[in-house]
Amino acid sequence: MTQTSAPATPGDPAGAPRGSAAAAAVPTGERPSVPDRATRWVARVWERRRAWAAPVAVFALVFAGYVLFAAQQWAQFTARSWDLGIFTQLLSRYAALQPPIVTIKGDGYNLLGDHFHPLLAVLAPVYAVFPSAFTLLVVQAACFALAAAVFTRAARARLGAATSVALGLAFGFAWGLQYAADAQFHEIALAVPLLTLSLVAVLDRRWLAACLWGAPLVFVKEDLGLTVVMLGLIVILLAWREGGVPTTPATEARSGAAPSRFLLSGMGLGAGLAVWGVIWFVVATMIVLPALNPGGEWAYADKADPLSVLTDTAILFAPAKGETLALILVCSAGLVLRSPVALLLLPTLAWRFLSTNSGYWAPTWHYSAVLIPIVLVALLDAIERGRSSRWAWMRAYIRQAPAIAVTAAVVLLPGLPLFSLVEAASWDPSPRAASAQAAITAVPDGASVVSDIGLMNYLVSDHDVFWIGNDNPAPDCLVIDTVAGGTPGEWGDVIAVGQRLFPGVAYTGIFDSDGYQVACR
């Protein structure tokens, strides 16, 4: 049946339905009045403010949470490992425009022979302005908060403001990021926002942006070259499966006239990204790392022994691996496997689970930080895909998935490191804080120091620091923490340590309180 249009009324364009956009249009040849233009400008600004309100709120909350946690660790003289000191020394060298010689790893040790992370050089200007190990903790907090904000903005476009904020906070305070913060700074912090930006671009089918954000990952750490290869393959897969049909107005406007060309461009970019990942993985592991490593090898190659792992049932099915996999499923409401994005988990999980180093298997430390963007973006993708599922029960579950993921994140919080922020006892001053500060002050300005990890992070910004476990040149001073520094107890006090490590060099004790001991020549 043909529907008859209502007759045009005075003031309406001829034949335009009453109340349509055409009816409200300004007649040809007339410009909008100044008040109309101002009103539209205000409306656009207000809409943009609304669009950014949720991401900015999430950024602020996540950033504040991680900075407070870092301040708590710093005030209590918490030292998880020597890594924060190592990366602080690295950035001090970059800030001085010097090669990355990190004496904590060994006399004359070039840290690019340990792991391939040249992208850390971008942080040198920040460190030059704020030369402290604490600066690295703040930078890491900003990286995690930025990634959470990017994810929130993507979620808002798909799920609305309130849900996006809840999921954004679940992302920002996810277990993988909290354990990374607890382990203090590592280069992997830079990968978290880069991965998030790249994967959000994949969801929007912005292939060029996805590849441009993903390409620098090869300069964060050598194993991420394999992740970049997989990212390129995912771009190829999605571009091929979806025929290049865009899912956003911007990509539709660019490619609507030539979908086949858009398809080829997506597949071509993905192929280029995969080749890029292969090239840099090979260059990093077979050329750069062996050339700069004192042993002339990739120092971590011996940690991967797939044959022994696959033939040892106890290692293959270690509970720590199951815990990591369970957390991946829980924080994605079990939907991670419904998205092609989940393929990006495989490289990281493979090198971790096929390693003989049990420290890689569990969800703790910083090794799971790169999993969080993959898992949460896969959840977002699965929700979009599930809305058109042919199964009614799946469509119903998809509607509840955000609430399930947020609930899981909340339930996990009491067992995670940042929960200490709401525990009053965690804010009590360290009983050894005054002695720690006095020990630091006792070390003369500019003196070279051999130290265990106890006060290393507090000395490294203005002293040449060596780790006590290496074969080092005789320093000006020795600093040990007999309570938590890691120096073997059987070595004795700081004077005995000096005699053991540097026979013939006389050291005199100048400070001894609460387990902190300092001796200088």
SULGITA-V934503 format. One record per residue. N is the residue number from 0. SS is DSSP state (H for helix, E for strand, L for the rest). NEAR is the number of other ideal C-beta (glycine too) atoms within 10 Angstrom. D_FIRST is the distance of its C-alpha to the first C-alpha in Angstrom with 1 decimal. Layout:
n;ss;near;d_first
N;SS;NEAR;D_FIRST
N;SS;NEAR;D_FIRST
This chain:
n;ss;near;d_first
0;L;3;0.0
1;L;4;3.8
2;L;4;6.4
3;L;6;9.5
4;L;10;12.8
5;L;10;15.8
6;L;9;18.5
7;L;14;21.3
8;L;9;24.4
9;L;4;28.0
10;L;7;29.1
11;L;17;25.7
12;L;13;25.2
13;L;7;22.9
14;L;10;19.2
15;L;17;20.1
16;L;12;18.3
17;L;11;20.9
18;L;9;23.2
19;L;11;22.3
20;H;8;25.2
21;H;12;24.8
22;H;14;25.4
23;H;10;28.5
24;L;11;29.8
25;L;10;33.0
26;L;7;32.7
27;L;6;33.9
28;L;5;37.7
29;L;8;38.4
30;L;8;39.9
31;L;11;39.4
32;L;10;42.2
33;H;8;45.0
34;H;8;44.0
35;H;11;40.4
36;H;11;41.9
37;H;11;44.3
38;H;12;41.7
39;H;11;39.6
40;H;10;42.9
41;H;10;43.8
42;H;10;40.4
43;H;10;40.8
44;H;10;44.4
45;H;10;43.4
46;H;10;40.7
47;H;10;43.2
48;H;10;45.8
49;H;11;43.4
50;H;13;42.7
51;H;15;46.4
52;H;14;47.6
53;H;23;47.1
54;H;23;48.8
55;H;13;51.6
56;H;17;52.3
57;H;28;52.4
58;H;22;54.7
59;H;12;57.0
60;H;18;57.3
61;H;25;57.8
62;H;20;60.3
63;H;13;62.2
64;H;20;62.4
65;H;26;63.9
66;H;18;66.2
67;H;15;67.6
68;H;21;68.1
69;H;20;69.9
70;H;14;72.0
71;H;16;72.9
72;H;21;74.0
73;H;17;75.9
74;H;12;77.8
75;L;17;78.8
76;L;21;80.0
77;L;15;77.7
78;L;22;78.1
79;L;15;75.8
80;L;15;77.1
81;L;23;78.6
82;H;20;75.1
83;H;26;74.7
84;H;28;78.1
85;H;23;77.4
86;H;29;74.2
87;H;27;75.9
88;H;26;78.8
89;H;26;76.3
90;H;25;74.6
91;H;22;78.0
92;H;20;78.9
93;H;20;75.6
94;H;17;76.0
95;L;12;79.5
96;L;8;78.1
97;L;9;80.1
98;L;13;79.4
99;L;22;78.0
100;E;16;81.4
101;L;26;81.1
102;L;23;84.6
103;L;24;83.2
104;L;21;82.2
105;L;18;85.6
106;L;12;87.9
107;L;11;86.2
108;L;21;83.0
109;E;17;80.0
110;H;22;77.0
111;H;21;74.7
112;H;23;76.7
113;L;21;75.5
114;L;19;71.8
115;L;27;69.8
116;L;23;68.3
117;H;16;68.8
118;H;17;65.8
119;H;24;67.9
120;H;15;69.6
121;H;12;66.7
122;H;22;68.1
123;H;16;71.5
124;H;11;70.9
125;H;16;69.9
126;H;24;72.9
127;H;15;75.1
128;H;8;74.2
129;L;12;74.4
130;L;16;77.0
131;L;17;76.7
132;H;23;75.5
133;H;19;73.5
134;H;19;71.4
135;H;27;70.0
136;H;23;68.9
137;H;18;67.0
138;H;20;65.4
139;H;28;64.3
140;H;24;62.8
141;H;18;60.9
142;H;25;59.5
143;H;30;58.2
144;H;26;56.7
145;H;20;55.0
146;H;29;53.5
147;H;31;52.2
148;H;26;50.7
149;H;27;48.9
150;H;29;47.5
151;H;30;46.5
152;H;18;44.5
153;H;25;42.6
154;H;29;42.0
155;H;23;40.8
156;H;15;38.0
157;H;16;36.8
158;H;19;38.0
159;L;12;38.6
160;H;15;41.9
161;H;11;43.6
162;H;18;43.0
163;H;24;44.1
164;H;21;47.3
165;H;22;48.2
166;H;30;47.5
167;H;30;49.3
168;H;20;52.4
169;H;26;52.2
170;H;32;52.3
171;H;28;55.1
172;L;24;57.3
173;L;27;56.6
174;H;25;59.6
175;H;29;60.0
176;H;31;60.3
177;H;27;62.6
178;H;19;64.9
179;H;28;65.0
180;H;26;66.0
181;H;18;68.6
182;L;19;70.1
183;L;24;70.2
184;L;30;69.3
185;L;23;68.3
186;L;23;66.7
187;L;24;63.6
188;H;26;62.6
189;H;23;61.3
190;H;24;59.1
191;H;27;57.0
192;H;21;55.2
193;H;24;55.0
194;H;29;53.3
195;H;26;50.9
196;H;21;49.9
197;H;29;49.4
198;H;28;47.4
199;H;23;45.1
200;H;21;44.5
201;H;26;43.8
202;H;21;41.1
203;L;17;39.5
204;L;23;39.9
205;L;21;42.3
206;H;27;44.5
207;H;14;47.0
208;H;17;47.6
209;H;27;48.0
210;H;24;50.6
211;H;16;52.4
212;H;22;52.8
213;H;29;53.7
214;H;19;56.3
215;H;17;59.0
216;H;25;59.2
217;H;27;61.7
218;H;22;64.1
219;L;26;63.9
220;L;21;65.5
221;L;21;66.1
222;L;23;64.1
223;H;30;60.9
224;H;24;61.0
225;H;18;59.7
226;H;26;57.0
227;H;29;55.9
228;H;21;55.8
229;H;20;53.4
230;H;31;51.3
231;H;25;51.0
232;H;18;50.0
233;H;24;47.3
234;H;29;45.9
235;H;19;45.9
236;H;15;44.2
237;H;21;41.4
238;H;24;40.8
239;H;14;40.7
240;H;10;38.5
241;L;15;35.9
242;L;11;35.9
243;L;22;36.7
244;L;14;33.3
245;L;20;34.3
246;L;12;33.6
247;L;13;34.4
248;H;8;33.1
249;H;11;36.6
250;H;20;36.8
251;H;14;33.2
252;H;10;34.1
253;H;15;37.3
254;H;20;36.0
255;L;11;32.3
256;L;8;33.3
257;L;12;35.6
258;H;15;35.0
259;H;10;37.5
260;H;11;40.2
261;H;23;39.4
262;H;19;39.9
263;H;14;43.2
264;H;17;44.4
265;H;28;43.8
266;H;19;45.5
267;H;15;48.3
268;H;20;49.0
269;H;25;49.1
270;H;15;51.5
271;H;14;53.6
272;H;28;53.8
273;H;20;54.9
274;H;13;57.6
275;H;20;58.7
276;H;25;59.2
277;H;16;61.2
278;H;14;63.4
279;H;21;64.3
280;H;21;64.9
281;H;12;67.3
282;H;15;68.9
283;H;24;69.3
284;H;18;70.7
285;H;12;72.7
286;H;12;74.0
287;H;17;73.9
288;H;22;74.7
289;H;16;77.6
290;H;11;79.0
291;H;17;79.2
292;L;16;80.1
293;L;14;83.8
294;L;8;83.6
295;L;10;81.8
296;L;13;78.8
297;L;22;75.4
298;L;14;76.9
299;L;16;74.2
300;H;12;73.7
301;H;11;76.0
302;H;15;73.7
303;E;18;71.2
304;L;16;72.4
305;H;13;69.4
306;H;8;71.6
307;H;12;73.8
308;H;15;70.9
309;H;11;68.9
310;L;10;72.0
311;L;13;73.0
312;H;8;70.8
313;H;6;72.2
314;H;18;71.0
315;H;13;67.8
316;L;9;66.7
317;L;17;68.4
318;H;10;67.1
319;H;15;66.7
320;H;19;64.1
321;H;12;62.2
322;H;14;62.3
323;H;23;60.8
324;H;13;57.9
325;H;12;57.3
326;H;20;57.0
327;H;24;54.5
328;H;14;52.3
329;H;19;52.8
330;H;25;52.0
331;L;25;48.7
332;L;21;47.7
333;L;17;48.1
334;L;24;45.2
335;H;23;47.3
336;H;12;47.0
337;H;20;43.2
338;L;25;43.4
339;H;17;44.9
340;H;24;46.8
341;H;21;49.1
342;H;15;50.6
343;H;27;52.4
344;H;20;54.5
345;H;13;56.2
346;H;21;58.8
347;H;21;60.2
348;H;18;60.2
349;H;14;61.8
350;H;17;64.8
351;H;22;65.3
352;H;18;65.2
353;L;18;67.0
354;E;19;69.8
355;L;14;73.1
356;L;12;73.2
357;H;11;72.1
358;H;12;71.5
359;H;21;68.3
360;L;20;66.7
361;L;18;66.2
362;L;20;63.6
363;L;19;66.5
364;L;18;67.8
365;L;22;65.5
366;L;23;64.3
367;L;26;61.0
368;H;28;60.0
369;H;25;57.9
370;H;26;56.0
371;H;29;54.4
372;H;29;52.1
373;H;27;51.0
374;H;26;50.4
375;H;30;48.5
376;H;28;46.3
377;H;25;45.6
378;H;28;44.6
379;H;28;42.1
380;H;23;40.7
381;H;24;40.5
382;H;24;38.6
383;H;14;36.0
384;H;15;35.8
385;H;19;35.8
386;L;12;32.6
387;L;9;30.6
388;L;14;33.0
389;L;6;31.6
390;L;10;34.2
391;H;8;33.3
392;H;8;37.0
393;H;17;37.4
394;H;13;34.5
395;H;11;36.2
396;H;17;39.6
397;H;21;38.4
398;H;12;37.4
399;H;11;41.0
400;H;21;42.7
401;H;23;43.6
402;H;13;45.3
403;H;17;47.1
404;H;26;48.4
405;H;19;49.6
406;H;15;51.2
407;H;19;53.1
408;H;22;54.3
409;H;13;55.6
410;H;10;57.3
411;H;18;59.1
412;H;14;60.4
413;L;9;63.6
414;L;9;64.9
415;L;18;64.3
416;H;18;66.7
417;H;17;65.0
418;H;15;65.3
419;H;15;68.8
420;H;15;67.5
421;H;10;67.0
422;L;10;70.3
423;H;6;73.1
424;H;6;75.8
425;H;12;74.2
426;H;13;75.0
427;L;9;78.7
428;L;9;80.8
429;L;13;82.3
430;L;9;85.9
431;L;19;86.9
432;H;13;85.0
433;H;12;88.1
434;H;18;90.1
435;H;20;87.4
436;H;14;87.3
437;H;14;91.1
438;H;27;91.2
439;H;18;88.8
440;H;10;90.9
441;H;18;94.0
442;L;24;92.9
443;L;13;94.4
444;L;6;92.1
445;L;9;91.3
446;L;17;93.0
447;L;16;91.7
448;E;23;90.8
449;E;25;90.6
450;E;29;88.4
451;L;22;86.6
452;L;22;83.0
453;L;26;84.2
454;L;25;84.3
455;H;29;83.1
456;H;31;79.9
457;H;25;81.9
458;H;22;84.5
459;L;26;82.5
460;L;19;81.3
461;L;15;84.8
462;L;23;87.0
463;L;18;87.2
464;E;27;86.4
465;E;25;87.2
466;E;20;86.2
467;L;24;89.2
468;L;15;88.3
469;L;14;88.7
470;L;8;91.7
471;L;18;92.1
472;L;12;94.7
473;L;16;96.9
474;L;25;95.0
475;L;16;96.5
476;E;23;95.3
477;E;28;94.1
478;E;31;91.5
479;E;26;90.7
480;E;24;89.0
481;L;20;90.9
482;L;11;88.3
483;L;14;85.0
484;L;19;85.6
485;L;17;86.0
486;L;24;89.6
487;L;11;91.3
488;H;6;93.5
489;H;7;96.4
490;H;16;96.7
491;L;15;98.3
492;L;14;98.1
493;H;25;97.2
494;H;16;100.8
495;H;13;100.9
496;H;22;97.5
497;H;26;99.0
498;H;15;102.0
499;H;12;99.9
500;H;19;97.5
501;L;17;99.8
502;L;8;103.4
503;L;6;106.0
504;L;12;103.8
505;L;10;104.9
506;L;22;102.3
507;E;11;103.1
508;E;14;101.0
509;E;15;99.8
510;E;19;97.2
511;E;17;96.8
512;E;14;94.7
513;L;17;92.2
514;L;16;92.0
515;E;25;91.5
516;E;24;94.4
517;E;27;95.1
518;E;22;98.0
519;E;20;98.9
520;L;14;101.6
